[in-house]
Amino acid sequence: TLNEEGKAEQIDTVFGVEGGKKKIMELLDERLNKSVATDFSIAHVNSMENARWFQEQLEKKFTLNSDIFIRDASPVLAAHTGFGTVAVAYIEPFE
């Protein structure tokens, strides 16, 4: 996650793709009010299948402010994390 200064911080460790997907959804559930419209985006490194999975889960669980933006991740993210990486971002809504 990004802290208040915009620096990356590790908040947990999981094992395997399925464990990572589950943990990301749990963290979003904890942090966001499902009834408040939220903007999401998804970036992936050669992992459109997992990006679409997150899109479906987000559409089911949250109120969306707009369509979910899905794009290929930057080469910098790919170099640091490798193929299969998926990142889910949101803009925290004002309540």
N, CA, C and O atoms as a DFTB+ gen file, in Angstrom:
380 C
 N C O
     1  1       0.846      -1.175       0.000
     2  2       0.000       0.000       0.000
     3  2       0.888       1.233       0.000
     4  3       2.096       1.141       0.218
     5  1       0.280       2.388      -0.246
     6  2       1.007       3.652      -0.154
     7  2       0.621       4.327       1.157
     8  3      -0.556       4.399       1.509
     9  1       1.623       4.819       1.869
    10  2       1.332       5.523       3.117
    11  2       0.931       6.968       2.822
    12  3       0.799       7.359       1.663
    13  1       0.740       7.748       3.871
    14  2       0.279       9.122       3.687
    15  2       1.299      10.006       2.978
    16  3       0.938      11.043       2.421
    17  1       2.570       9.607       2.994
    18  2       3.606      10.358       2.276
    19  2       3.777       9.856       0.838
    20  3       4.599      10.379       0.084
    21  1       2.992       8.838       0.466
    22  2       3.055       8.297      -0.882
    23  2       4.136       7.248      -1.084
    24  3       4.448       6.887      -2.219
    25  1       4.709       6.755       0.010
    26  2       5.745       5.727      -0.087
    27  2       5.124       4.341       0.049
    28  3       4.178       4.142       0.811
    29  1       5.671       3.386      -0.701
    30  2       5.161       2.016      -0.662
    31  2       5.513       1.353       0.665
    32  3       6.633       1.481       1.158
    33  1       4.547       0.645       1.231
    34  2       4.742      -0.099       2.469
    35  2       4.114      -1.474       2.332
    36  3       3.032      -1.622       1.764
    37  1       4.803      -2.478       2.859
    38  2       4.242      -3.826       2.899
    39  2       3.306      -3.911       4.098
    40  3       3.667      -3.509       5.204
    41  1       2.100      -4.437       3.874
    42  2       1.157      -4.551       4.988
    43  2       0.853      -5.989       5.357
    44  3       0.237      -6.247       6.391
    45  1       1.278      -6.931       4.525
    46  2       1.041      -8.333       4.849
    47  2       1.864      -9.212       3.918
    48  3       2.420      -8.736       2.928
    49  1       1.936     -10.488       4.241
    50  2       2.587     -11.481       3.401
    51  2       1.603     -12.624       3.196
    52  3       0.975     -13.096       4.144
    53  1       1.479     -13.060       1.955
    54  2       0.595     -14.183       1.641
    55  2       1.358     -15.157       0.767
    56  3       2.432     -14.841       0.254
    57  1       0.796     -16.343       0.600
    58  2       1.420     -17.353      -0.245
    59  2       0.466     -17.724      -1.369
    60  3      -0.693     -18.063      -1.131
    61  1       0.965     -17.654      -2.590
    62  2       0.195     -18.064      -3.750
    63  2      -0.729     -16.978      -4.276
    64  3      -1.071     -16.019      -3.584
    65  1      -1.111     -17.165      -5.511
    66  2      -1.989     -16.215      -6.194
    67  2      -3.351     -16.141      -5.511
    68  3      -3.866     -15.050      -5.269
    69  1      -3.925     -17.280      -5.204
    70  2      -5.259     -17.278      -4.587
    71  2      -5.226     -16.604      -3.216
    72  3      -6.153     -15.873      -2.865
    73  1      -4.173     -16.841      -2.444
    74  2      -4.031     -16.178      -1.152
    75  2      -3.910     -14.670      -1.306
    76  3      -4.458     -13.912      -0.506
    77  1      -3.191     -14.235      -2.335
    78  2      -3.046     -12.805      -2.602
    79  2      -4.356     -12.163      -3.011
    80  3      -4.685     -11.066      -2.559
    81  1      -5.102     -12.842      -3.863
    82  2      -6.392     -12.301      -4.294
    83  2      -7.342     -12.166      -3.105
    84  3      -8.024     -11.153      -2.948
    85  1      -7.373     -13.197      -2.280
    86  2      -8.241     -13.174      -1.101
    87  2      -7.848     -12.038      -0.155
    88  3      -8.715     -11.323       0.350
    89  1      -6.547     -11.868       0.087
    90  2      -6.082     -10.835       1.013
    91  2      -6.394      -9.435       0.487
    92  3      -6.815      -8.569       1.253
    93  1      -6.193      -9.207      -0.797
    94  2      -6.504      -7.890      -1.361
    95  2      -7.980      -7.569      -1.179
    96  3      -8.322      -6.451      -0.796
    97  1      -8.859      -8.527      -1.446
    98  2     -10.286      -8.279      -1.277
    99  2     -10.634      -8.041       0.198
   100  3     -11.477      -7.195       0.499
   101  1      -9.998      -8.774       1.120
   102  2     -10.231      -8.551       2.546
   103  2      -9.814      -7.145       2.958
   104  3     -10.530      -6.479       3.705
   105  1      -8.663      -6.690       2.477
   106  2      -8.187      -5.349       2.819
   107  2      -9.129      -4.278       2.279
   108  3      -9.407      -3.292       2.963
   109  1      -9.616      -4.466       1.066
   110  2     -10.573      -3.506       0.505
   111  2     -11.870      -3.502       1.316
   112  3     -12.433      -2.440       1.582
   113  1     -12.342      -4.686       1.707
   114  2     -13.551      -4.780       2.534
   115  2     -13.389      -4.010       3.840
   116  3     -14.315      -3.333       4.286
   117  1     -12.209      -4.115       4.452
   118  2     -11.947      -3.433       5.722
   119  2     -11.856      -1.920       5.571
   120  3     -12.261      -1.181       6.468
   121  1     -11.331      -1.459       4.450
   122  2     -11.021      -0.040       4.288
   123  2     -12.128       0.798       3.668
   124  3     -12.178       2.010       3.880
   125  1     -13.012       0.173       2.907
   126  2     -13.980       0.955       2.131
   127  2     -15.414       0.726       2.591
   128  3     -15.793      -0.377       2.985
   129  1     -16.191       1.785       2.529
   130  2     -17.620       1.726       2.788
   131  2     -18.290       1.289       1.480
   132  3     -18.221       2.005       0.481
   133  1     -18.926       0.139       1.483
   134  2     -19.486      -0.433       0.257
   135  2     -20.626       0.389      -0.341
   136  3     -20.939       0.254      -1.523
   137  1     -21.238       1.232       0.469
   138  2     -22.370       2.002      -0.040
   139  2     -21.952       3.358      -0.627
   140  3     -22.782       4.062      -1.201
   141  1     -20.687       3.724      -0.489
   142  2     -20.196       4.995      -1.033
   143  2     -19.539       4.730      -2.379
   144  3     -18.676       3.858      -2.486
   145  1     -19.937       5.473      -3.407
   146  2     -19.398       5.272      -4.753
   147  2     -17.894       5.506      -4.772
   148  3     -17.403       6.533      -4.303
   149  1     -17.169       4.530      -5.326
   150  2     -15.708       4.547      -5.330
   151  2     -15.190       4.331      -6.745
   152  3     -15.791       3.595      -7.528
   153  1     -14.066       4.980      -7.072
   154  2     -13.379       4.767      -8.348
   155  2     -12.269       3.749      -8.148
   156  3     -11.478       3.875      -7.213
   157  1     -12.196       2.732      -9.021
   158  2     -11.158       1.709      -8.973
   159  2     -10.410       1.675     -10.297
   160  3     -10.951       2.027     -11.345
   161  1      -9.159       1.247     -10.227
   162  2      -8.404       0.924     -11.435
   163  2      -7.574      -0.320     -11.156
   164  3      -7.234      -0.616     -10.010
   165  1      -7.257      -1.036     -12.215
   166  2      -6.494      -2.277     -12.097
   167  2      -5.379      -2.228     -13.132
   168  3      -5.614      -1.930     -14.303
   169  1      -4.158      -2.527     -12.683
   170  2      -3.017      -2.654     -13.590
   171  2      -2.519      -4.093     -13.473
   172  3      -2.562      -4.688     -12.396
   173  1      -2.052      -4.639     -14.576
   174  2      -1.582      -6.028     -14.535
   175  2      -0.369      -6.212     -15.431
   176  3      -0.144      -5.453     -16.373
   177  1       0.410      -7.246     -15.109
   178  2       1.572      -7.621     -15.908
   179  2       1.270      -8.982     -16.530
   180  3       1.491     -10.026     -15.916
   181  1       0.762      -8.949     -17.754
   182  2       0.445     -10.177     -18.492
   183  2      -0.475     -11.091     -17.687
   184  3      -0.250     -12.299     -17.606
   185  1      -1.515     -10.499     -17.092
   186  2      -2.425     -11.269     -16.244
   187  2      -3.863     -10.756     -16.364
   188  3      -4.516     -10.459     -15.363
   189  1      -4.335     -10.659     -17.587
   190  2      -5.689     -10.134     -17.815
   191  2      -6.744     -10.997     -17.123
   192  3      -7.747     -10.471     -16.641
   193  1      -6.535     -12.297     -17.065
   194  2      -7.509     -13.177     -16.411
   195  2      -7.703     -12.782     -14.939
   196  3      -8.836     -12.706     -14.464
   197  1      -6.616     -12.535     -14.228
   198  2      -6.731     -12.125     -12.825
   199  2      -7.260     -10.701     -12.701
   200  3      -7.984     -10.389     -11.756
   201  1      -6.906      -9.838     -13.647
   202  2      -7.451      -8.480     -13.628
   203  2      -8.969      -8.508     -13.787
   204  3      -9.681      -7.784     -13.090
   205  1      -9.463      -9.336     -14.695
   206  2     -10.917      -9.476     -14.892
   207  2     -11.588     -10.076     -13.651
   208  3     -12.711      -9.704     -13.308
   209  1     -10.896     -11.004     -12.978
   210  2     -11.434     -11.573     -11.743
   211  2     -11.648     -10.462     -10.713
   212  3     -12.706     -10.382     -10.089
   213  1     -10.638      -9.606     -10.541
   214  2     -10.788      -8.492      -9.598
   215  2     -11.914      -7.557     -10.033
   216  3     -12.685      -7.085      -9.197
   217  1     -12.011      -7.292     -11.318
   218  2     -13.083      -6.429     -11.812
   219  2     -14.447      -6.996     -11.423
   220  3     -15.305      -6.261     -10.933
   221  1     -14.653      -8.290     -11.634
   222  2     -15.929      -8.923     -11.286
   223  2     -16.205      -8.838      -9.784
   224  3     -17.326      -8.540      -9.371
   225  1     -15.190      -9.098      -8.977
   226  2     -15.367      -9.043      -7.522
   227  2     -15.705      -7.633      -7.056
   228  3     -16.590      -7.446      -6.222
   229  1     -15.005      -6.647      -7.591
   230  2     -15.257      -5.257      -7.208
   231  2     -16.655      -4.820      -7.622
   232  3     -17.338      -4.125      -6.869
   233  1     -17.085      -5.224      -8.819
   234  2     -18.425      -4.869      -9.288
   235  2     -19.507      -5.500      -8.418
   236  3     -20.568      -4.905      -8.231
   237  1     -19.254      -6.700      -7.882
   238  2     -20.224      -7.372      -7.018
   239  2     -20.304      -6.746      -5.630
   240  3     -21.392      -6.633      -5.065
   241  1     -19.166      -6.340      -5.075
   242  2     -19.090      -5.959      -3.666
   243  2     -19.221      -4.474      -3.383
   244  3     -19.627      -4.096      -2.285
   245  1     -18.886      -3.619      -4.347
   246  2     -18.811      -2.192      -4.066
   247  2     -19.721      -1.391      -4.987
   248  3     -20.113      -1.849      -6.060
   249  1     -20.040      -0.194      -4.543
   250  2     -20.769       0.760      -5.369
   251  2     -19.722       1.501      -6.197
   252  3     -18.812       2.117      -5.641
   253  1     -19.846       1.445      -7.501
   254  2     -18.852       2.060      -8.380
   255  2     -19.263       3.463      -8.778
   256  3     -20.429       3.727      -9.072
   257  1     -18.285       4.361      -8.782
   258  2     -18.511       5.723      -9.238
   259  2     -18.410       5.801     -10.759
   260  3     -19.043       6.651     -11.385
   261  1     -17.608       4.910     -11.353
   262  2     -17.429       4.867     -12.802
   263  2     -16.943       3.467     -13.191
   264  3     -16.672       2.633     -12.327
   265  1     -16.836       3.224     -14.484
   266  2     -16.326       1.932     -14.946
   267  2     -14.915       1.712     -14.411
   268  3     -14.158       2.665     -14.230
   269  1     -14.571       0.465     -14.163
   270  2     -13.238       0.135     -13.662
   271  2     -12.246       0.182     -14.813
   272  3     -12.454      -0.433     -15.859
   273  1     -11.185       0.908     -14.605
   274  2     -10.127       1.148     -15.573
   275  2      -9.115       0.003     -15.474
   276  3      -8.521      -0.191     -14.414
   277  1      -8.902      -0.763     -16.558
   278  2      -7.920      -1.855     -16.563
   279  2      -6.881      -1.572     -17.649
   280  3      -7.217      -1.317     -18.805
   281  1      -5.602      -1.625     -17.241
   282  2      -4.513      -1.369     -18.179
   283  2      -3.312      -2.252     -17.866
   284  3      -3.179      -2.786     -16.764
   285  1      -2.441      -2.393     -18.863
   286  2      -1.158      -3.050     -18.634
   287  2      -0.349      -2.187     -17.677
   288  3      -0.381      -0.959     -17.751
   289  1       0.375      -2.845     -16.781
   290  2       1.225      -2.124     -15.833
   291  2       2.439      -1.556     -16.556
   292  3       2.801      -1.999     -17.646
   293  1       3.052      -0.578     -15.929
   294  2       4.247       0.022     -16.502
   295  2       5.407      -0.969     -16.460
   296  3       5.405      -1.880     -15.633
   297  1       6.382      -0.810     -17.324
   298  2       7.555      -1.689     -17.286
   299  2       8.283      -1.650     -15.936
   300  3       8.909      -2.636     -15.547
   301  1       8.208      -0.543     -15.233
   302  2       8.861      -0.443     -13.917
   303  2       8.214      -1.418     -12.939
   304  3       8.918      -2.135     -12.229
   305  1       6.899      -1.455     -12.893
   306  2       6.212      -2.404     -12.015
   307  2       6.540      -3.828     -12.432
   308  3       6.800      -4.680     -11.583
   309  1       6.530      -4.089     -13.711
   310  2       6.830      -5.430     -14.207
   311  2       8.247      -5.855     -13.825
   312  3       8.460      -7.007     -13.446
   313  1       9.209      -4.953     -13.919
   314  2      10.600      -5.285     -13.593
   315  2      10.768      -5.621     -12.119
   316  3      11.586      -6.471     -11.768
   317  1      10.007      -4.966     -11.257
   318  2      10.150      -5.177      -9.814
   319  2       9.305      -6.327      -9.279
   320  3       9.626      -6.891      -8.233
   321  1       8.232      -6.682      -9.977
   322  2       7.314      -7.683      -9.426
   323  2       7.167      -8.922     -10.288
   324  3       6.847      -9.990      -9.766
   325  1       7.388      -8.816     -11.575
   326  2       7.337      -9.976     -12.459
   327  2       5.983     -10.213     -13.099
   328  3       4.995      -9.547     -12.788
   329  1       5.967     -11.195     -14.014
   330  2       4.738     -11.546     -14.720
   331  2       3.701     -12.087     -13.739
   332  3       4.035     -12.779     -12.777
   333  1       2.460     -11.763     -13.997
   334  2       1.360     -12.229     -13.157
   335  2       0.918     -11.220     -12.118
   336  3      -0.101     -11.425     -11.458
   337  1       1.655     -10.142     -11.958
   338  2       1.309      -9.129     -10.963
   339  2       0.006      -8.433     -11.330
   340  3      -0.238      -8.119     -12.495
   341  1      -0.818      -8.198     -10.328
   342  2      -2.031      -7.404     -10.498
   343  2      -2.069      -6.392      -9.363
   344  3      -1.861      -6.745      -8.202
   345  1      -2.331      -5.146      -9.695
   346  2      -2.446      -4.084      -8.700
   347  2      -3.845      -3.497      -8.772
   348  3      -4.342      -3.187      -9.854
   349  1      -4.477      -3.344      -7.614
   350  2      -5.798      -2.726      -7.542
   351  2      -5.643      -1.414      -6.795
   352  3      -5.106      -1.369      -5.688
   353  1      -6.117      -0.357      -7.413
   354  2      -6.034       0.974      -6.795
   355  2      -7.432       1.561      -6.684
   356  3      -8.331       1.216      -7.451
   357  1      -7.596       2.448      -5.724
   358  2      -8.869       3.148      -5.590
   359  2      -8.614       4.556      -5.105
   360  3      -7.583       4.849      -4.500
   361  1      -9.566       5.414      -5.379
   362  2      -9.539       6.770      -4.847
   363  2     -10.517       6.774      -3.686
   364  3     -11.713       6.545      -3.865
   365  1     -10.000       7.035      -2.502
   366  2     -10.839       7.008      -1.322
   367  2     -11.877       8.122      -1.414
   368  3     -11.522       9.297      -1.503
   369  1     -13.144       7.760      -1.394
   370  2     -14.207       8.761      -1.549
   371  2     -14.391       9.575      -0.275
   372  3     -14.095       9.124       0.832
   373  1     -14.890      10.785      -0.474
   374  2     -15.267      11.616       0.663
   375  2     -16.665      11.230       1.073
   376  3     -17.551      11.141       0.223
   377  1     -16.890      10.998       2.351
   378  2     -18.216      10.610       2.811
   379  2     -18.935      11.794       3.383
   380  3     -20.076      11.668       3.827
